[in-house]
Amino acid sequence: MEKGDWLMRYWLFKSEPDVFSFDDLVAKGDAGEEWDGVRNYQARNNMRAMQIGDRGFFYHSNIGKEIVGVVEVIALAHPDSKAADPKWECVDIKAIAPVNRPVTLDQAKAEPRLADMVLTNNSRLSVQPVSEAEWQVVLDMAQGTA
């Protein structure tokens, strides 16, 4: 890839809706929110790989266990403002749109085309990559965005 070339990547961000929901992110508007509090090296490294403009699914974990919206990365990885240790970094994201029909974890696990998706195999990872093919399958299952 040439310098300056950009390939959109896709991700999935997990949050407990009673702590920070998709509606909470929507309320932040274009300013978005720092995706802070991640204390897992693999999830942090995923955020380090993100570029501005990358898209992601917003997943409600624990309660609902479903993909409920689409987000966009609006700031590159930077020190997490809530971490005492500078090794923890995060990106900023903003809400783009809710999905028309939430896609549950059970539905994703039942879809053969998502058999290799990180969500269906390692549902504990809080920030995870999504392939372009998986992105399209989930959007189809969700009947697009509002």
N, C-alpha and C positions, 0 to 999 in steps of 0.2 A: 504494500500500500504506500502510495506517495505521501510525503508530508502535506498535511492539509486535507487529505482525503478523510472522509468520516463515514463510518458504517454504523448505523443505528443499532444499538443493542437493546435487549429487552430484559426486564427484571421483575421480581416479585418482592414486595415489601409487606411484612407481616406486623400487625399491631392488634393488641387486645382492644376491642371497641369500647369497653368500659374505661379504658385508660386514654386512648386517642383513636377516634374513629375516622372513617372517611369523611363524614359530615364535619368533623372538627377541622380536617384539612381543607375542605371546601370553604369553611368560614375564614380561613387565613387568606383567601383570594390569591392574587398574582404574587404576593410576597412569599407565599409558601411557608414551609417549616423545615427547620433542621431535623434530620432523621437521627436524633441523638439516642444515646443509651445503649447502643449495640456494643456488647462486650464478648464478641466471638471473632476470632481471627479470620476465619473464612468469610464471614459476613462483612467484616471490615475490608478485607481484600477485594471483595466484590464491589464495594462502594469505591474503592480506589481505582477500579477499572472503568467506572462510569464516565460518560461524557455528557456535557450539557446537551439537552434535547433527547437523550435516551428516554424511552418510555418504560413504564412499569405497571404491574397490577397492584392494587391495594387489596390486601387479604385480611379479613377479620379472623383472628385466631381465637381459640378457646371458646368464644361465644359466636355461634354461627358457622365458623369454619368455612368461609366462602369468599370468593373473589367478588368485590363489590364495586370497584372503580378502576379508572386509568389515571396514572400520574405521569409527570414529566420531571426529569432531573433539571434543576435550574442553577445549581452551584456545584462545582467540582469538590472532591474530597478535601476536607479541611479539619483542623482540630475540633473535636467535639467540645462544645462550650460547657458541658456538664461533667466532663471527665477531668479528674485531677492529673491523670497520666496522659502526656501528649501522644502516646502511641495509638490512642483511640481517636479515630477520625469518622467523619460522616459527610453526607451530601445534603443538599437542600432539595426538596421536592415540592411541587404544587399539584393540586387536583386539576385534571382535565375534564373528566366526565364520569358519571356513574355508568355502570353497565346496565343494559335494559333488563337483564335477568341474571341475578347472582349465580355463580357457578360454585357449587359446594365441593368440598374435598371428596366426598363419596362419589359425586358425579365425575370428577376428574379421574379418580382411581378406576372407575368403571369404563372410561374411554380408552380403547386400545391405543389410539394415536398419542396418548399422554403417558404411556407405560414407562418411558424413560425420563419424564419430567421430574425435576428435583422435588417439587411439591409432593408428588405421589410416592416418592422413595425416601425422602429425608424431610418430613414435614416440620421438623424442629428448627431448621435453619431459618433465621429471621430475614435475611436478605439473600436472594438467590437468583441465579441466571435463568432465563427462559429463552429457548431457541425461537427463531422466527417462525418455524412450523408450529411449535406449541402455542405461540402467541396467536396465530391465526385460528387454530382449533378452538382455543378458549374464547376468542372473540366471537366465533361462529356459535359456540354453545351459549354464550351470553346474549346472542342476538344483537351484537354491536353495542354501541354506547348511546346514551341519551343525547 
